[in-house]
Amino acid sequence: MKEKLRRMREETKAAIAACIRADVDAGRLHADTDADGLATFYAAVIQGMNQQACDGAGRETLERLADMAMAAWPQAAAGPPNS
């Protein structure tokens, strides 16, 4: 069971990284965005929020944590110049 859960966490992290790479490819994030590092960070945040919830953290606390995590999201790449 422990191995299955680890595999599920790794699959989730890989899915997050794939979404980040898609945003880089689409120009929504800068080309130098570290997709794997960013995915690892947000996977850790999600796992930590899960543990906090299990330990009794309320919605307000978890939403505040989510807001803080989103503040760490990289700024969008510059859009195409206006014509």
NUPARO-374246 format. One record per residue (C-alpha): x, y, z; chain. Coordinates in Angstrom, 3 decimals, decimal comma, always signed. Layout:
<pts>
<pt><east>X</east><north>Y</north><up>Z</up><mardo>A</mardo></pt>
...
</pts>
This chain:
<pts>
<pt><east>+0,000</east><north>+0,000</north><up>+0,000</up><mardo>A</mardo></pt>
<pt><east>+2,811</east><north>+2,408</north><up>+0,859</up><mardo>A</mardo></pt>
<pt><east>+4,364</east><north>+1,906</north><up>-2,592</up><mardo>A</mardo></pt>
<pt><east>+1,006</east><north>+2,428</north><up>-4,306</up><mardo>A</mardo></pt>
<pt><east>+0,506</east><north>+5,742</north><up>-2,490</up><mardo>A</mardo></pt>
<pt><east>+4,043</east><north>+6,854</north><up>-3,371</up><mardo>A</mardo></pt>
<pt><east>+3,362</east><north>+6,016</north><up>-7,023</up><mardo>A</mardo></pt>
<pt><east>+0,125</east><north>+8,008</north><up>-6,933</up><mardo>A</mardo></pt>
<pt><east>+1,941</east><north>+11,028</north><up>-5,490</up><mardo>A</mardo></pt>
<pt><east>+4,619</east><north>+10,775</north><up>-8,196</up><mardo>A</mardo></pt>
<pt><east>+1,937</east><north>+10,535</north><up>-10,892</up><mardo>A</mardo></pt>
<pt><east>+0,253</east><north>+13,641</north><up>-9,517</up><mardo>A</mardo></pt>
<pt><east>+3,563</east><north>+15,506</north><up>-9,491</up><mardo>A</mardo></pt>
<pt><east>+4,245</east><north>+14,415</north><up>-13,085</up><mardo>A</mardo></pt>
<pt><east>+0,781</east><north>+15,619</north><up>-14,134</up><mardo>A</mardo></pt>
<pt><east>+1,408</east><north>+19,011</north><up>-12,526</up><mardo>A</mardo></pt>
<pt><east>+4,767</east><north>+19,252</north><up>-14,321</up><mardo>A</mardo></pt>
<pt><east>+3,108</east><north>+18,359</north><up>-17,638</up><mardo>A</mardo></pt>
<pt><east>+0,571</east><north>+21,164</north><up>-17,168</up><mardo>A</mardo></pt>
<pt><east>+3,352</east><north>+23,605</north><up>-16,358</up><mardo>A</mardo></pt>
<pt><east>+5,299</east><north>+22,514</north><up>-19,462</up><mardo>A</mardo></pt>
<pt><east>+2,156</east><north>+22,995</north><up>-21,560</up><mardo>A</mardo></pt>
<pt><east>+1,862</east><north>+26,547</north><up>-20,205</up><mardo>A</mardo></pt>
<pt><east>+5,521</east><north>+27,169</north><up>-21,055</up><mardo>A</mardo></pt>
<pt><east>+5,001</east><north>+25,791</north><up>-24,564</up><mardo>A</mardo></pt>
<pt><east>+1,887</east><north>+27,960</north><up>-25,004</up><mardo>A</mardo></pt>
<pt><east>+3,810</east><north>+31,045</north><up>-23,869</up><mardo>A</mardo></pt>
<pt><east>+1,769</east><north>+31,506</north><up>-20,704</up><mardo>A</mardo></pt>
<pt><east>+4,865</east><north>+31,006</north><up>-18,548</up><mardo>A</mardo></pt>
<pt><east>+8,450</east><north>+32,063</north><up>-19,230</up><mardo>A</mardo></pt>
<pt><east>+10,580</east><north>+29,639</north><up>-21,216</up><mardo>A</mardo></pt>
<pt><east>+13,044</east><north>+29,303</north><up>-18,323</up><mardo>A</mardo></pt>
<pt><east>+10,372</east><north>+28,093</north><up>-15,856</up><mardo>A</mardo></pt>
<pt><east>+11,620</east><north>+25,053</north><up>-13,917</up><mardo>A</mardo></pt>
<pt><east>+8,603</east><north>+22,797</north><up>-14,464</up><mardo>A</mardo></pt>
<pt><east>+9,911</east><north>+19,913</north><up>-12,361</up><mardo>A</mardo></pt>
<pt><east>+10,959</east><north>+22,146</north><up>-9,477</up><mardo>A</mardo></pt>
<pt><east>+7,687</east><north>+24,047</north><up>-9,533</up><mardo>A</mardo></pt>
<pt><east>+5,705</east><north>+20,808</north><up>-9,677</up><mardo>A</mardo></pt>
<pt><east>+7,644</east><north>+19,419</north><up>-6,721</up><mardo>A</mardo></pt>
<pt><east>+6,961</east><north>+22,597</north><up>-4,735</up><mardo>A</mardo></pt>
<pt><east>+3,212</east><north>+22,518</north><up>-5,401</up><mardo>A</mardo></pt>
<pt><east>+2,990</east><north>+18,769</north><up>-4,802</up><mardo>A</mardo></pt>
<pt><east>+4,608</east><north>+19,387</north><up>-1,413</up><mardo>A</mardo></pt>
<pt><east>+2,136</east><north>+22,189</north><up>-0,696</up><mardo>A</mardo></pt>
<pt><east>-0,791</east><north>+19,912</north><up>-1,600</up><mardo>A</mardo></pt>
<pt><east>+0,576</east><north>+17,099</north><up>+0,560</up><mardo>A</mardo></pt>
<pt><east>+1,174</east><north>+19,505</north><up>+3,433</up><mardo>A</mardo></pt>
<pt><east>-2,319</east><north>+20,940</north><up>+3,138</up><mardo>A</mardo></pt>
<pt><east>-3,695</east><north>+17,408</north><up>+3,228</up><mardo>A</mardo></pt>
<pt><east>-1,796</east><north>+16,690</north><up>+6,423</up><mardo>A</mardo></pt>
<pt><east>-2,887</east><north>+20,006</north><up>+7,943</up><mardo>A</mardo></pt>
<pt><east>-6,514</east><north>+19,129</north><up>+7,164</up><mardo>A</mardo></pt>
<pt><east>-6,069</east><north>+15,697</north><up>+8,754</up><mardo>A</mardo></pt>
<pt><east>-4,673</east><north>+17,438</north><up>+11,818</up><mardo>A</mardo></pt>
<pt><east>-7,759</east><north>+19,641</north><up>+12,054</up><mardo>A</mardo></pt>
<pt><east>-6,873</east><north>+22,811</north><up>+10,140</up><mardo>A</mardo></pt>
<pt><east>-10,015</east><north>+24,654</north><up>+9,113</up><mardo>A</mardo></pt>
<pt><east>-11,070</east><north>+25,981</north><up>+5,749</up><mardo>A</mardo></pt>
<pt><east>-9,901</east><north>+29,528</north><up>+6,505</up><mardo>A</mardo></pt>
<pt><east>-6,409</east><north>+28,317</north><up>+7,378</up><mardo>A</mardo></pt>
<pt><east>-6,201</east><north>+26,112</north><up>+4,276</up><mardo>A</mardo></pt>
<pt><east>-7,460</east><north>+28,895</north><up>+2,010</up><mardo>A</mardo></pt>
<pt><east>-4,874</east><north>+31,266</north><up>+3,463</up><mardo>A</mardo></pt>
<pt><east>-2,193</east><north>+28,671</north><up>+2,764</up><mardo>A</mardo></pt>
<pt><east>-3,470</east><north>+28,239</north><up>-0,809</up><mardo>A</mardo></pt>
<pt><east>-3,339</east><north>+32,027</north><up>-1,298</up><mardo>A</mardo></pt>
<pt><east>+0,250</east><north>+32,080</north><up>-0,060</up><mardo>A</mardo></pt>
<pt><east>+1,210</east><north>+29,213</north><up>-2,358</up><mardo>A</mardo></pt>
<pt><east>-0,346</east><north>+30,949</north><up>-5,346</up><mardo>A</mardo></pt>
<pt><east>+1,637</east><north>+34,094</north><up>-4,535</up><mardo>A</mardo></pt>
<pt><east>+4,721</east><north>+31,989</north><up>-5,327</up><mardo>A</mardo></pt>
<pt><east>+3,393</east><north>+31,123</north><up>-8,822</up><mardo>A</mardo></pt>
<pt><east>+5,661</east><north>+32,629</north><up>-11,491</up><mardo>A</mardo></pt>
<pt><east>+4,447</east><north>+35,679</north><up>-13,333</up><mardo>A</mardo></pt>
<pt><east>+2,979</east><north>+35,096</north><up>-16,758</up><mardo>A</mardo></pt>
<pt><east>+5,158</east><north>+35,514</north><up>-19,794</up><mardo>A</mardo></pt>
<pt><east>+4,715</east><north>+38,771</north><up>-21,638</up><mardo>A</mardo></pt>
<pt><east>+1,928</east><north>+38,554</north><up>-24,152</up><mardo>A</mardo></pt>
<pt><east>+2,307</east><north>+39,359</north><up>-27,829</up><mardo>A</mardo></pt>
<pt><east>+2,840</east><north>+43,031</north><up>-28,600</up><mardo>A</mardo></pt>
<pt><east>-0,296</east><north>+45,038</north><up>-29,303</up><mardo>A</mardo></pt>
<pt><east>-0,666</east><north>+45,974</north><up>-32,934</up><mardo>A</mardo></pt>
</pts>
